[in-house]
Amino acid sequence: IFFYVDDIVLAYKKGKENEAKRLTDQIQQKYQLTGGNALQWFLGMEIIRDRDRRLIWLSQSAYIDKIANLAIQKPDRWPNVPMSGPELLPYKDRASIASIRRYQKKIGSILYAAVVTRPDIAFAVSRLARFNMNPSDEHHAAADKVIHYLKRTRSLALQLGGGDDFLVASDASFADNSIDRKSSQGYVMQLFGGTIGWRANKQDTVTTSTTEAELLALSQATKESMFISRLLQEIGIRLDNWTIQIQCDNQQTIKLVNKEVGPLQTKLRHVNIHDHWLRQEAENGTISVNYVPTGEMVADGLTKALSSQPFKAFVERLGLVDIETRLKQREIEELDTEFLLDKFELLEL
């Protein structure tokens, strides 16, 4: 059972219908339940299924339509990427209360999309959220661009299914934040061909080399993937290989983890600890870190703003697909239903 406040989802395997019904009846003895049909909406997220192809799509197109009016002006040209241009810097003057509230409403709205079905905007939202307390006009324009990008790509949905592996990708961008010289990091987790987890954030400490930054990013990805691996075992999902496959685009980091070279020489004690811990988990067979070129790295777009062509490839690797036809079909069905209901009301009158 998955629930949030009064929204409840009941998931069960074939052959367990009687148990599911018995559980539903028990809940109904205490609470009034509505619905009970095949899952279509949950927390503003639309679920579309193709049982023949064994695929599921998660879409927030309706939610994106609702937040589209938060952007003040329509663009002269709809953007192909959510973020571009030079690094955004803090505002030196003081923003008005109205500006701050308006900006926070924008960021909160796009953040929900970023953490639920749209990992393609995760890096942009992560950067923009840093200016929540004092946004400038430039920050507002950048937030509007993300909203415009979402509106343009409203029919992109997260596709689940089509594979049989558990893969993780980790990446870092060394000292890319010019204010404090901390590095950006990100990871993507994919299960059975679909992206199920991701994160884009700034590291807590300053590192002194690319390898150190990559080690910290790899450590974060490893911890999160180990949690998911244990969760999968707990709910009865079986994988052919329980060794977590992690992709990394830094060969020196891979050599360190696999003990092909000596331990990293660093004065940063916490980095040294992460290094030894990763070596331990690799030796135990918990993880296997493999090299993937940067151009093929699925987590690359979570650590930097990509140009149009690399970003397009990034979106495809995330498993975001255009389901415009399926969305239109749903909208037509809803219109037909509303039309019939209106006709019935007229007949009753």
KARAHU-V707759 format. One record per residue. N is the residue number from 1. SS is DSSP state (@ for helix, = for strand, . for the rest). PHI is phi in degrees with one decimal (* if undefined). Layout:
n->N ss->SS phi->PHI
n->N ss->SS phi->PHI
This chain:
n->1 ss->. phi->*
n->2 ss->= phi->-113.3
n->3 ss->= phi->-147.3
n->4 ss->= phi->-140.9
n->5 ss->. phi->57.5
n->6 ss->. phi->-113.6
n->7 ss->= phi->-97.1
n->8 ss->= phi->-126.9
n->9 ss->= phi->-120.5
n->10 ss->. phi->-112.8
n->11 ss->. phi->-114.3
n->12 ss->. phi->-153.2
n->13 ss->. phi->-82.0
n->14 ss->. phi->-60.2
n->15 ss->. phi->92.3
n->16 ss->. phi->-107.5
n->17 ss->@ phi->-61.4
n->18 ss->@ phi->-64.8
n->19 ss->@ phi->-65.2
n->20 ss->@ phi->-64.0
n->21 ss->@ phi->-66.0
n->22 ss->@ phi->-64.4
n->23 ss->@ phi->-66.7
n->24 ss->@ phi->-63.0
n->25 ss->@ phi->-62.1
n->26 ss->@ phi->-65.5
n->27 ss->@ phi->-66.4
n->28 ss->@ phi->-66.8
n->29 ss->. phi->-65.6
n->30 ss->. phi->-111.4
n->31 ss->. phi->-126.7
n->32 ss->. phi->-85.1
n->33 ss->. phi->-111.0
n->34 ss->. phi->-123.5
n->35 ss->. phi->90.4
n->36 ss->. phi->96.5
n->37 ss->. phi->-87.5
n->38 ss->. phi->-58.9
n->39 ss->. phi->-61.1
n->40 ss->. phi->-129.8
n->41 ss->= phi->-132.0
n->42 ss->= phi->-154.2
n->43 ss->. phi->53.8
n->44 ss->. phi->76.7
n->45 ss->= phi->-110.1
n->46 ss->= phi->-93.2
n->47 ss->= phi->-111.1
n->48 ss->= phi->-119.5
n->49 ss->= phi->-121.5
n->50 ss->= phi->-125.6
n->51 ss->. phi->-66.3
n->52 ss->. phi->-64.3
n->53 ss->. phi->-92.4
n->54 ss->. phi->57.8
n->55 ss->= phi->-126.9
n->56 ss->= phi->-130.8
n->57 ss->= phi->-120.2
n->58 ss->= phi->-109.0
n->59 ss->= phi->-127.7
n->60 ss->. phi->-121.1
n->61 ss->@ phi->-60.9
n->62 ss->@ phi->-66.0
n->63 ss->@ phi->-64.9
n->64 ss->@ phi->-63.1
n->65 ss->@ phi->-60.7
n->66 ss->@ phi->-70.4
n->67 ss->@ phi->-91.6
n->68 ss->@ phi->-60.7
n->69 ss->@ phi->-77.3
n->70 ss->@ phi->-71.1
n->71 ss->. phi->-73.2
n->72 ss->. phi->-68.3
n->73 ss->. phi->-121.6
n->74 ss->. phi->-77.4
n->75 ss->. phi->-76.5
n->76 ss->. phi->-68.0
n->77 ss->. phi->-141.3
n->78 ss->. phi->-68.3
n->79 ss->. phi->-74.1
n->80 ss->. phi->-90.7
n->81 ss->. phi->-132.6
n->82 ss->. phi->-76.6
n->83 ss->. phi->-147.9
n->84 ss->. phi->-155.6
n->85 ss->. phi->86.0
n->86 ss->. phi->-69.1
n->87 ss->. phi->-62.8
n->88 ss->. phi->-76.9
n->89 ss->. phi->-116.5
n->90 ss->. phi->-60.0
n->91 ss->. phi->-79.9
n->92 ss->. phi->-80.6
n->93 ss->. phi->-89.8
n->94 ss->. phi->-114.0
n->95 ss->. phi->-76.4
n->96 ss->. phi->-76.2
n->97 ss->@ phi->-59.9
n->98 ss->@ phi->-63.1
n->99 ss->@ phi->-64.3
n->100 ss->@ phi->-63.1
n->101 ss->@ phi->-64.6
n->102 ss->@ phi->-64.6
n->103 ss->@ phi->-67.6
n->104 ss->@ phi->-63.7
n->105 ss->@ phi->-66.1
n->106 ss->@ phi->-62.9
n->107 ss->@ phi->-65.1
n->108 ss->@ phi->-60.5
n->109 ss->@ phi->-69.9
n->110 ss->@ phi->-76.3
n->111 ss->@ phi->-64.1
n->112 ss->@ phi->-61.7
n->113 ss->@ phi->-65.3
n->114 ss->@ phi->-64.8
n->115 ss->@ phi->-95.8
n->116 ss->@ phi->-104.1
n->117 ss->. phi->-135.5
n->118 ss->. phi->-123.4
n->119 ss->@ phi->-65.4
n->120 ss->@ phi->-67.6
n->121 ss->@ phi->-107.2
n->122 ss->@ phi->-61.0
n->123 ss->@ phi->-64.5
n->124 ss->@ phi->-60.8
n->125 ss->@ phi->-67.1
n->126 ss->@ phi->-59.2
n->127 ss->@ phi->-67.6
n->128 ss->@ phi->-68.3
n->129 ss->@ phi->-66.0
n->130 ss->@ phi->-69.1
n->131 ss->@ phi->-108.3
n->132 ss->. phi->-59.4
n->133 ss->. phi->-89.9
n->134 ss->. phi->-158.4
n->135 ss->. phi->-81.7
n->136 ss->. phi->-102.9
n->137 ss->@ phi->-62.2
n->138 ss->@ phi->-64.3
n->139 ss->@ phi->-67.3
n->140 ss->@ phi->-60.4
n->141 ss->@ phi->-63.1
n->142 ss->@ phi->-67.5
n->143 ss->@ phi->-66.0
n->144 ss->@ phi->-60.6
n->145 ss->@ phi->-63.7
n->146 ss->@ phi->-63.6
n->147 ss->@ phi->-63.8
n->148 ss->@ phi->-63.6
n->149 ss->@ phi->-63.7
n->150 ss->@ phi->-61.8
n->151 ss->@ phi->-62.5
n->152 ss->@ phi->-65.0
n->153 ss->. phi->-111.5
n->154 ss->. phi->-57.2
n->155 ss->. phi->-88.2
n->156 ss->= phi->-73.4
n->157 ss->= phi->-133.2
n->158 ss->= phi->-81.2
n->159 ss->= phi->-92.6
n->160 ss->= phi->-118.3
n->161 ss->. phi->111.2
n->162 ss->. phi->100.3
n->163 ss->. phi->-142.7
n->164 ss->. phi->-141.2
n->165 ss->. phi->-123.0
n->166 ss->= phi->-115.7
n->167 ss->= phi->-119.4
n->168 ss->= phi->-131.4
n->169 ss->= phi->-126.6
n->170 ss->= phi->-127.0
n->171 ss->= phi->-151.1
n->172 ss->= phi->-144.7
n->173 ss->= phi->-119.3
n->174 ss->. phi->-68.1
n->175 ss->. phi->49.3
n->176 ss->. phi->-84.4
n->177 ss->. phi->-94.2
n->178 ss->. phi->-68.8
n->179 ss->. phi->-70.3
n->180 ss->. phi->-120.5
n->181 ss->. phi->59.8
n->182 ss->. phi->-82.7
n->183 ss->. phi->-95.5
n->184 ss->= phi->-91.1
n->185 ss->= phi->-140.8
n->186 ss->= phi->-163.3
n->187 ss->= phi->-145.7
n->188 ss->= phi->-133.8
n->189 ss->= phi->-116.9
n->190 ss->= phi->-125.6
n->191 ss->= phi->-125.3
n->192 ss->. phi->52.4
n->193 ss->. phi->84.8
n->194 ss->= phi->-126.3
n->195 ss->= phi->-76.4
n->196 ss->= phi->-115.3
n->197 ss->= phi->-159.5
n->198 ss->= phi->-161.6
n->199 ss->= phi->-159.1
n->200 ss->= phi->-130.2
n->201 ss->= phi->-154.0
n->202 ss->= phi->-97.7
n->203 ss->. phi->-66.6
n->204 ss->. phi->-75.2
n->205 ss->. phi->-128.0
n->206 ss->. phi->-80.9
n->207 ss->. phi->-106.4
n->208 ss->. phi->-109.7
n->209 ss->. phi->-160.1
n->210 ss->@ phi->-60.7
n->211 ss->@ phi->-62.1
n->212 ss->@ phi->-62.4
n->213 ss->@ phi->-62.6
n->214 ss->@ phi->-66.3
n->215 ss->@ phi->-63.7
n->216 ss->@ phi->-64.4
n->217 ss->@ phi->-64.7
n->218 ss->@ phi->-64.9
n->219 ss->@ phi->-63.5
n->220 ss->@ phi->-60.9
n->221 ss->@ phi->-63.1
n->222 ss->@ phi->-65.0
n->223 ss->@ phi->-61.8
n->224 ss->@ phi->-66.2
n->225 ss->@ phi->-69.9
n->226 ss->@ phi->-65.9
n->227 ss->@ phi->-62.7
n->228 ss->@ phi->-63.4
n->229 ss->@ phi->-59.9
n->230 ss->@ phi->-67.7
n->231 ss->@ phi->-63.7
n->232 ss->@ phi->-61.3
n->233 ss->@ phi->-64.2
n->234 ss->@ phi->-64.8
n->235 ss->. phi->-92.2
n->236 ss->. phi->88.5
n->237 ss->. phi->-85.9
n->238 ss->. phi->-107.9
n->239 ss->. phi->-110.6
n->240 ss->. phi->-65.6
n->241 ss->. phi->-136.2
n->242 ss->. phi->-86.3
n->243 ss->. phi->-71.5
n->244 ss->= phi->-76.0
n->245 ss->= phi->-88.1
n->246 ss->= phi->-116.7
n->247 ss->= phi->-93.9
n->248 ss->= phi->-144.0
n->249 ss->. phi->-105.1
n->250 ss->. phi->-115.8
n->251 ss->@ phi->-68.9
n->252 ss->@ phi->-64.7
n->253 ss->@ phi->-62.8
n->254 ss->@ phi->-63.2
n->255 ss->@ phi->-63.0
n->256 ss->@ phi->-63.9
n->257 ss->@ phi->-66.2
n->258 ss->. phi->-85.9
n->259 ss->. phi->60.3
n->260 ss->. phi->-81.2
n->261 ss->. phi->-132.2
n->262 ss->. phi->-68.6
n->263 ss->. phi->-57.1
n->264 ss->. phi->-64.5
n->265 ss->. phi->-90.0
n->266 ss->. phi->-146.0
n->267 ss->. phi->-89.1
n->268 ss->. phi->-87.3
n->269 ss->@ phi->-59.7
n->270 ss->@ phi->-66.0
n->271 ss->@ phi->-65.6
n->272 ss->@ phi->-61.0
n->273 ss->@ phi->-65.7
n->274 ss->@ phi->-60.4
n->275 ss->@ phi->-58.7
n->276 ss->@ phi->-67.9
n->277 ss->@ phi->-65.6
n->278 ss->@ phi->-63.9
n->279 ss->@ phi->-59.7
n->280 ss->@ phi->-61.0
n->281 ss->@ phi->-67.5
n->282 ss->@ phi->-68.2
n->283 ss->@ phi->-66.2
n->284 ss->. phi->-75.7
n->285 ss->. phi->84.3
n->286 ss->. phi->-69.7
n->287 ss->= phi->-128.7
n->288 ss->= phi->-135.3
n->289 ss->= phi->-97.1
n->290 ss->= phi->-124.0
n->291 ss->= phi->-83.4
n->292 ss->. phi->-135.6
n->293 ss->. phi->-58.3
n->294 ss->@ phi->-56.2
n->295 ss->@ phi->-65.5
n->296 ss->@ phi->-111.1
n->297 ss->. phi->-78.5
n->298 ss->. phi->-68.9
n->299 ss->. phi->-89.2
n->300 ss->@ phi->-59.5
n->301 ss->@ phi->-75.1
n->302 ss->@ phi->-95.1
n->303 ss->. phi->-121.5
n->304 ss->. phi->-160.3
n->305 ss->. phi->-83.6
n->306 ss->. phi->-93.9
n->307 ss->. phi->-76.2
n->308 ss->@ phi->-56.8
n->309 ss->@ phi->-68.9
n->310 ss->@ phi->-59.6
n->311 ss->@ phi->-68.4
n->312 ss->@ phi->-60.6
n->313 ss->@ phi->-65.5
n->314 ss->@ phi->-61.2
n->315 ss->@ phi->-61.9
n->316 ss->@ phi->-64.8
n->317 ss->@ phi->-66.8
n->318 ss->@ phi->-69.7
n->319 ss->. phi->87.7
n->320 ss->= phi->-86.6
n->321 ss->= phi->-124.8
n->322 ss->= phi->-83.1
n->323 ss->. phi->-119.2
n->324 ss->@ phi->-53.1
n->325 ss->@ phi->-61.6
n->326 ss->@ phi->-66.8
n->327 ss->@ phi->-66.5
n->328 ss->@ phi->-64.3
n->329 ss->@ phi->-61.8
n->330 ss->@ phi->-64.5
n->331 ss->@ phi->-63.0
n->332 ss->@ phi->-65.2
n->333 ss->@ phi->-62.9
n->334 ss->@ phi->-66.7
n->335 ss->@ phi->-64.8
n->336 ss->@ phi->-62.7
n->337 ss->@ phi->-64.3
n->338 ss->@ phi->-63.2
n->339 ss->@ phi->-62.4
n->340 ss->@ phi->-65.3
n->341 ss->@ phi->-62.4
n->342 ss->@ phi->-61.7
n->343 ss->@ phi->-63.5
n->344 ss->@ phi->-63.0
n->345 ss->@ phi->-62.9
n->346 ss->@ phi->-64.6
n->347 ss->@ phi->-63.9
n->348 ss->@ phi->-63.7
n->349 ss->. phi->-64.4
